[in-house]
């Protein structure tokens, strides 16, 4: 029974590490850019869009389609960075259990 008690303690520690990682992820902010920095999108760790910045030259008449494409590309860049940050935090929190294929643990 000693082993079961130790296993339960490890499970509780891992659960706390995962909760801490999720809290850190919620505080994470990432930027994605496109058009050589002409458009910048900021995402919060929750996936919420926090800001959009763009070069004023993109506001000229006839640039609407280009601007739309650049915003979508900047968002995709930020989302990739956010996904990578999430995977890193979860991998760190899971420690030796990372990569064991445990349901619910995504890395």
MMTF fields as JSON, N, C-alpha, C and O atoms, coordinates in Angstrom:
{
  "mmtfVersion": "1.0.0",
  "mmtfProducer": "UNKNOWN",
  "numBonds": 427,
  "numAtoms": 428,
  "numGroups": 107,
  "numChains": 1,
  "numModels": 1,
  "chainsPerModel": [1],
  "groupsPerChain": [107],
  "chainIdList": ["A"],
  "bondAtomList": [4, 2, 8, 6, 12, 10, 16, 14, 20, 18, 24, 22, 28, 26, 32, 30, 36, 34, 40, 38, 44, 42, 48, 46, 52, 50, 56, 54, 60, 58, 64, 62, 68, 66, 72, 70, 76, 74, 80, 78, 84, 82, 88, 86, 92, 90, 96, 94, 100, 98, 104, 102, 108, 106, 112, 110, 116, 114, 120, 118, 124, 122, 128, 126, 132, 130, 136, 134, 140, 138, 144, 142, 148, 146, 152, 150, 156, 154, 160, 158, 164, 162, 168, 166, 172, 170, 176, 174, 180, 178, 184, 182, 188, 186, 192, 190, 196, 194, 200, 198, 204, 202, 208, 206, 212, 210, 216, 214, 220, 218, 224, 222, 228, 226, 232, 230, 236, 234, 240, 238, 244, 242, 248, 246, 252, 250, 256, 254, 260, 258, 264, 262, 268, 266, 272, 270, 276, 274, 280, 278, 284, 282, 288, 286, 292, 290, 296, 294, 300, 298, 304, 302, 308, 306, 312, 310, 316, 314, 320, 318, 324, 322, 328, 326, 332, 330, 336, 334, 340, 338, 344, 342, 348, 346, 352, 350, 356, 354, 360, 358, 364, 362, 368, 366, 372, 370, 376, 374, 380, 378, 384, 382, 388, 386, 392, 390, 396, 394, 400, 398, 404, 402, 408, 406, 412, 410, 416, 414, 420, 418, 424, 422],
  "bondOrderList": [1, 1, 1, 1, 1, 1, 1, 1, 1, 1, 1, 1, 1, 1, 1, 1, 1, 1, 1, 1, 1, 1, 1, 1, 1, 1, 1, 1, 1, 1, 1, 1, 1, 1, 1, 1, 1, 1, 1, 1, 1, 1, 1, 1, 1, 1, 1, 1, 1, 1, 1, 1, 1, 1, 1, 1, 1, 1, 1, 1, 1, 1, 1, 1, 1, 1, 1, 1, 1, 1, 1, 1, 1, 1, 1, 1, 1, 1, 1, 1, 1, 1, 1, 1, 1, 1, 1, 1, 1, 1, 1, 1, 1, 1, 1, 1, 1, 1, 1, 1, 1, 1, 1, 1, 1, 1],
  "groupList": [{"groupName": "UNK", "atomNameList": ["N", "CA", "C", "O"], "elementList": ["N", "C", "C", "O"], "formalChargeList": [0, 0, 0, 0], "bondAtomList": [1, 0, 2, 1, 3, 2], "bondOrderList": [1, 1, 2], "singleLetterCode": "X", "chemCompType": "L-PEPTIDE LINKING"}],
  "groupTypeList": [0, 0, 0, 0, 0, 0, 0, 0, 0, 0, 0, 0, 0, 0, 0, 0, 0, 0, 0, 0, 0, 0, 0, 0, 0, 0, 0, 0, 0, 0, 0, 0, 0, 0, 0, 0, 0, 0, 0, 0, 0, 0, 0, 0, 0, 0, 0, 0, 0, 0, 0, 0, 0, 0, 0, 0, 0, 0, 0, 0, 0, 0, 0, 0, 0, 0, 0, 0, 0, 0, 0, 0, 0, 0, 0, 0, 0, 0, 0, 0, 0, 0, 0, 0, 0, 0, 0, 0, 0, 0, 0, 0, 0, 0, 0, 0, 0, 0, 0, 0, 0, 0, 0, 0, 0, 0, 0],
  "groupIdList": [1, 2, 3, 4, 5, 6, 7, 8, 9, 10, 11, 12, 13, 14, 15, 16, 17, 18, 19, 20, 21, 22, 23, 24, 25, 26, 27, 28, 29, 30, 31, 32, 33, 34, 35, 36, 37, 38, 39, 40, 41, 42, 43, 44, 45, 46, 47, 48, 49, 50, 51, 52, 53, 54, 55, 56, 57, 58, 59, 60, 61, 62, 63, 64, 65, 66, 67, 68, 69, 70, 71, 72, 73, 74, 75, 76, 77, 78, 79, 80, 81, 82, 83, 84, 85, 86, 87, 88, 89, 90, 91, 92, 93, 94, 95, 96, 97, 98, 99, 100, 101, 102, 103, 104, 105, 106, 107],
  "secStructList": [7, 2, 2, 2, 2, 2, 2, 2, 2, 2, 2, 2, 2, 2, 2, 2, 2, 2, 2, 2, 2, 2, 2, 2, 2, 2, 2, 7, 3, 3, 3, 3, 3, 3, 6, 6, 6, 6, 3, 3, 3, 3, 3, 3, 6, 6, 1, 7, 3, 3, 3, 3, 3, 3, 7, 4, 4, 4, 4, 1, 6, 6, 7, 2, 2, 2, 2, 2, 2, 2, 2, 2, 2, 2, 2, 2, 2, 2, 2, 2, 2, 2, 2, 2, 2, 2, 2, 2, 2, 2, 2, 2, 2, 2, 4, 4, 4, 6, 6, 1, 7, 7, 6, 6, 7, 7, 7],
  "xCoordList": [0.806, 0.0, 0.846, 0.363, 2.091, 2.966, 3.104, 3.114, 3.21, 3.365, 2.148, 2.287, 0.956, -0.265, -0.3, -0.698, 0.112, 0.163, 1.146, 0.866, 2.293, 3.288, 2.79, 3.029, 2.09, 1.53, 0.477, 0.423, -0.357, -1.38, -0.736, -1.207, 0.332, 1.028, 1.623, 1.545, 2.213, 2.771, 1.67, 1.86, 0.523, -0.606, -1.082, -1.392, -1.14, -1.563, -0.545, -0.925, 0.734, 1.772, 1.671, 1.786, 1.458, 1.342, 0.107, 0.15, -0.986, -2.208, -1.961, -2.447, -1.215, -0.899, 0.003, -0.19, 0.986, 1.865, 1.085, 1.342, 0.129, -0.696, -1.569, -1.729, -2.122, -2.934, -2.073, -2.506, -0.854, 0.062, 0.413, 0.466, 0.649, 0.985, -0.185, 0.02, -1.404, -2.57, -2.717, -3.09, -2.429, -2.496, -1.439, -1.708, -0.225, 0.83, 0.458, 0.737, -0.171, -0.586, -1.634, -1.596, -2.559, -3.594, -2.98, -3.554, -1.817, -1.134, -0.222, 0.304, -0.037, 0.854, 0.248, -0.962, 1.098, 0.691, 1.703, 2.911, 1.199, 2.081, 1.688, 0.525, 2.679, 2.448, 2.733, 3.667, 1.927, 2.161, 2.249, 1.533, 3.119, 3.292, 3.175, 3.294, 2.942, 2.934, 3.276, 3.293, 3.546, 3.869, 5.13, 5.226, 6.099, 7.346, 7.152, 7.869, 6.171, 5.913, 4.865, 4.61, 4.25, 3.229, 1.95, 1.19, 1.711, 0.548, 1.032, 1.826, 0.539, 0.868, -0.428, -1.264, -0.585, -1.75, -1.263, -0.27, -1.962, -1.618, -2.722, -3.899, -2.313, -3.253, -2.904, -1.733, -3.945, -3.759, -3.682, -4.056, -3.203, -3.063, -4.37, -4.369, -5.47, -6.789, -7.228, -8.251, -6.449, -6.808, -7.543, -7.831, -7.841, -8.561, -7.679, -6.511, -8.248, -7.55, -7.466, -8.489, -6.237, -6.044, -5.705, -5.875, -5.228, -4.883, -4.479, -4.025, -4.659, -4.243, -3.592, -4.171, -2.383, -1.691, -1.355, -1.023, -1.444, -1.12, -0.488, -0.741, 0.329, 0.946, -0.16, -1.012, -0.141, -1.2, -1.276, -2.32, -0.198, -0.233, -1.211, -1.657, -1.541, -2.488, -3.931, -4.839, -4.146, -5.488, -5.877, -6.966, -5.006, -5.279, -6.388, -6.537, -7.167, -8.22, -7.641, -6.571, -8.366, -7.933, -7.043, -6.674, -6.695, -5.808, -6.569, -5.951, -7.887, -8.707, -8.418, -8.293, -8.309, -8.062, -6.677, -6.509, -5.687, -4.33, -4.32, -3.728, -4.975, -5.035, -5.694, -5.197, -6.791, -7.476, -6.56, -6.487, -5.862, -4.939, -3.82, -3.436, -3.295, -2.212, -2.678, -1.926, -3.902, -4.438, -4.598, -4.244, -5.13, -5.292, -3.925, -3.776, -2.941, -1.598, -0.949, -0.295, -1.123, -0.561, -1.23, -0.57, -2.53, -3.241, -2.729, -2.517, -2.53, -2.011, -0.623, -0.312, 0.205, 1.544, 1.446, 2.148, 0.577, 0.405, -0.154, 0.268, -1.082, -1.683, -0.649, -0.654, 0.234, 1.312, 2.2, 2.571, 2.536, 3.377, 2.664, 3.28, 1.374, 0.601, 0.514, 0.661, 0.278, 0.223, 1.568, 1.603, 2.662, 3.994, 4.242, 4.796, 3.837, 4.009, 3.186, 3.648, 1.971, 1.124, 1.754, 1.784, 2.249, 2.87, 4.095, 4.301, 4.901, 6.091, 5.713, 6.312, 4.715, 4.294, 3.731, 4.017, 2.946, 2.358, 3.412, 3.361, 4.365, 5.447, 6.276, 6.662, 6.537, 7.297, 6.531, 7.116, 5.235, 4.423, 4.291, 4.262, 4.212, 4.024, 5.295, 5.242, 6.441, 7.716, 7.934, 7.847, 8.214, 8.527, 7.331, 7.507, 6.128, 4.952, 4.718, 3.875, 5.448, 5.3, 5.619, 6.593, 4.806, 5.052, 4.587, 4.86, 3.892, 3.431, 2.052, 1.52, 1.476, 0.182, -0.969, -1.939, -0.875, -1.941, -3.093, -2.875, -4.308, -5.454, -5.61, -5.482, -5.884, -6.08, -4.825, -4.913, -3.65, -2.405, -1.967, -1.548, -2.067, -1.704, -0.404, -0.255, 0.551, 1.807, 2.133, 3.154],
  "yCoordList": [-1.202, 0.0, 1.261, 2.328, 1.156, 2.314, 2.896, 4.113, 2.013, 2.464, 3.242, 4.233, 2.81, 3.502, 4.901, 5.859, 5.017, 6.323, 7.251, 8.436, 6.72, 7.525, 7.943, 9.064, 7.025, 7.329, 8.424, 9.32, 8.351, 9.381, 10.741, 11.767, 10.737, 11.989, 12.579, 13.787, 11.73, 12.194, 12.749, 13.763, 12.08, 12.538, 13.909, 14.776, 14.102, 15.396, 16.486, 17.608, 16.158, 17.131, 17.501, 18.673, 16.503, 16.774, 17.622, 18.533, 17.321, 18.099, 19.565, 20.465, 19.806, 21.179, 21.844, 23.014, 21.106, 21.663, 22.028, 23.061, 21.178, 21.473, 22.708, 23.54, 22.824, 24.004, 25.265, 26.301, 25.173, 26.317, 26.681, 27.859, 25.668, 25.914, 26.579, 27.486, 26.142, 26.758, 28.211, 29.063, 28.5, 29.881, 30.739, 31.88, 30.181, 30.929, 31.154, 32.215, 30.158, 30.308, 31.408, 32.183, 31.485, 32.52, 33.912, 34.862, 34.043, 35.338, 35.618, 36.723, 34.627, 34.767, 35.705, 35.704, 36.495, 37.366, 37.148, 37.202, 36.901, 36.707, 37.658, 38.043, 38.032, 38.881, 38.08, 37.279, 38.301, 37.727, 38.87, 39.863, 38.74, 39.807, 39.263, 38.061, 40.171, 39.83, 41.081, 42.196, 40.859, 41.991, 42.707, 43.929, 41.952, 42.566, 43.5, 44.49, 43.18, 44.007, 45.079, 45.891, 45.101, 46.116, 45.876, 46.81, 44.615, 44.278, 43.456, 42.528, 43.811, 43.069, 42.762, 43.643, 41.505, 41.055, 40.536, 39.812, 40.906, 40.447, 39.531, 39.892, 38.318, 37.353, 37.109, 37.037, 36.984, 36.579, 35.054, 34.385, 34.518, 33.079, 32.319, 31.127, 32.989, 32.375, 32.302, 31.695, 32.923, 32.969, 34.247, 34.481, 35.063, 36.316, 37.305, 37.495, 37.927, 38.95, 40.21, 40.778, 40.643, 41.782, 43.07, 44.158, 42.965, 44.177, 43.912, 42.825, 44.944, 44.91, 46.256, 47.315, 46.187, 47.399, 47.24, 46.146, 48.341, 48.258, 49.546, 50.627, 49.405, 50.548, 51.35, 50.783, 52.641, 53.49, 53.455, 53.769, 53.084, 53.016, 51.948, 51.989, 50.994, 49.949, 50.428, 49.707, 51.635, 52.189, 52.961, 53.532, 52.984, 53.697, 52.985, 51.768, 53.738, 53.116, 52.019, 52.175, 50.923, 49.807, 48.804, 47.788, 49.057, 48.166, 47.229, 46.487, 47.256, 46.461, 44.969, 44.326, 44.412, 42.982, 42.608, 41.585, 43.447, 43.21, 43.269, 42.411, 44.279, 44.426, 43.212, 42.702, 42.747, 41.567, 40.355, 39.627, 40.141, 39.002, 39.105, 38.1, 40.304, 40.495, 40.288, 39.768, 40.686, 40.465, 38.965, 38.474, 38.245, 36.796, 36.131, 35.247, 36.54, 35.959, 36.277, 35.415, 37.495, 37.869, 37.076, 36.664, 36.869, 36.066, 34.627, 34.041, 34.058, 32.69, 32.595, 31.606, 33.606, 33.63, 33.651, 32.905, 34.506, 34.592, 33.287, 32.843, 32.674, 31.415, 30.299, 29.493, 30.24, 29.239, 29.438, 28.472, 30.684, 30.985, 30.629, 30.102, 30.917, 30.594, 29.084, 28.592, 28.351, 26.889, 26.315, 25.379, 26.869, 26.399, 26.693, 25.857, 27.87, 28.221, 27.287, 26.856, 26.976, 26.061, 24.675, 24.063, 24.179, 22.853, 22.81, 21.833, 23.862, 23.916, 23.902, 23.174, 24.709, 24.772, 23.431, 22.997, 22.78, 21.508, 20.4, 19.533, 20.445, 19.457, 19.611, 18.629, 20.863, 21.155, 20.687, 20.119, 20.925, 20.549, 19.034, 18.504, 18.34, 16.885, 16.162, 15.029, 16.804, 16.208, 14.847, 14.711, 13.838, 12.517, 11.836, 10.851, 12.345, 11.739, 12.258, 11.724, 13.287, 13.842, 12.769, 12.03, 12.691, 11.751, 10.341, 9.439, 10.119, 8.767, 8.468, 7.372, 9.448, 9.218, 9.151, 8.428, 9.886, 9.89, 10.751, 11.905, 10.211, 10.971, 12.286, 12.329, 13.341, 14.65, 15.491, 16.696, 14.884, 15.636, 15.836, 14.891, 17.054, 17.358, 18.131, 19.116, 17.698, 18.423, 18.42, 18.974],
  "zCoordList": [0.0, 0.0, 0.0, -0.378, 0.415, 0.413, -0.987, -1.171, -1.963, -3.342, -3.808, -4.525, -3.413, -3.795, -3.187, -3.849, -1.941, -1.291, -1.981, -2.158, -2.37, -3.096, -4.454, -4.902, -5.11, -6.431, -6.332, -7.174, -5.305, -5.101, -4.832, -5.321, -4.059, -3.761, -5.039, -5.26, -5.877, -7.155, -8.054, -8.725, -8.063, -8.885, -8.416, -9.233, -7.117, -6.578, -6.924, -7.26, -6.842, -7.196, -8.671, -9.031, -9.522, -10.946, -11.231, -12.058, -10.548, -10.725, -10.357, -11.042, -9.285, -8.879, -9.92, -10.251, -10.435, -11.466, -12.718, -13.337, -13.092, -14.268, -14.025, -14.918, -12.837, -12.508, -12.549, -13.051, -12.019, -12.055, -13.498, -13.853, -14.319, -15.73, -16.443, -17.25, -16.159, -16.783, -16.349, -17.155, -15.091, -14.609, -15.298, -15.676, -15.462, -16.165, -17.619, -18.178, -18.237, -19.627, -19.761, -20.716, -18.825, -18.873, -18.821, -19.354, -18.183, -18.08, -19.272, -19.409, -20.124, -21.266, -22.308, -22.533, -22.931, -24.038, -25.155, -24.928, -26.372, -27.517, -28.635, -28.766, -29.442, -30.608, -31.858, -31.902, -32.862, -34.179, -35.167, -35.037, -36.153, -37.128, -38.542, -38.779, -39.47, -40.888, -41.683, -41.16, -42.96, -43.823, -43.391, -43.502, -42.901, -42.458, -41.283, -41.139, -40.436, -39.259, -39.49, -38.601, -40.669, -40.946, -40.155, -39.898, -39.768, -38.945, -37.765, -37.919, -36.579, -35.362, -34.627, -34.424, -34.232, -33.489, -32.142, -32.074, -31.07, -29.734, -29.222, -29.222, -28.779, -28.207, -26.749, -26.375, -25.933, -24.544, -24.506, -25.469, -23.409, -23.256, -23.384, -23.691, -23.153, -23.297, -24.752, -25.069, -25.639, -27.051, -27.428, -28.602, -26.442, -26.67, -27.427, -27.089, -28.445, -29.212, -28.354, -27.97, -28.056, -27.162, -27.899, -27.348, -29.138, -29.862, -31.298, -31.655, -32.108, -33.512, -33.811, -33.569, -34.34, -34.767, -36.246, -36.702, -36.99, -38.41, -38.895, -38.365, -39.9, -40.539, -41.227, -41.911, -41.046, -41.594, -43.112, -43.682, -43.77, -45.231, -45.719, -46.865, -44.851, -45.216, -45.169, -45.581, -44.67, -44.583, -45.835, -45.899, -46.82, -48.076, -48.842, -48.732, -49.616, -50.434, -51.334, -51.922, -51.423, -52.25, -51.537, -52.127, -50.3, -49.548, -48.607, -47.844, -48.655, -47.734, -47.783, -46.741, -48.991, -49.121, -48.598, -47.934, -48.904, -48.41, -46.889, -46.235, -46.328, -44.882, -44.24, -43.236, -44.794, -44.27, -44.262, -43.271, -45.368, -45.462, -44.434, -43.835, -44.225, -43.27, -41.833, -41.009, -41.527, -40.181, -39.924, -38.853, -40.906, -40.761, -40.585, -39.741, -41.36, -41.265, -39.911, -39.325, -39.415, -38.121, -36.996, -36.042, -37.113, -36.111, -36.126, -35.064, -37.292, -37.401, -36.772, -36.107, -36.976, -36.379, -34.858, -34.176, -34.328, -32.877, -32.323, -31.256, -33.02, -32.559, -32.512, -31.582, -33.498, -33.48, -32.252, -31.585, -31.96, -30.795, -29.491, -28.564, -29.426, -28.227, -28.039, -26.92, -29.11, -29.028, -28.569, -27.771, -29.068, -28.669, -27.192, -26.477, -26.734, -25.32, -24.442, -23.385, -24.876, -24.118, -24.05, -22.982, -25.157, -25.182, -24.268, -23.548, -24.297, -23.44, -21.957, -21.165, -21.589, -20.188, -19.723, -18.607, -20.553, -20.161, -20.092, -19.22, -21.022, -21.016, -19.74, -19.107, -19.382, -18.157, -16.92, -15.998, -16.906, -15.75, -15.617, -14.506, -16.752, -16.708, -16.315, -15.836, -16.511, -16.121, -16.745, -17.966, -15.942, -16.479, -17.149, -17.866, -16.924, -17.549, -18.962, -19.682, -19.366, -20.715, -21.738, -21.596, -22.755, -23.836, -23.552, -24.344, -22.444, -22.125, -22.711, -22.531, -23.413, -24.038, -23.049, -23.275, -21.968, -20.966, -21.494, -21.865, -21.532, -22.027, -21.271, -20.048, -22.002, -21.396, -21.303, -21.069, -21.483, -21.472, -22.92, -23.589, -23.386, -24.761, -24.788, -24.065, -25.617, -25.794, -27.254, -27.66]
}
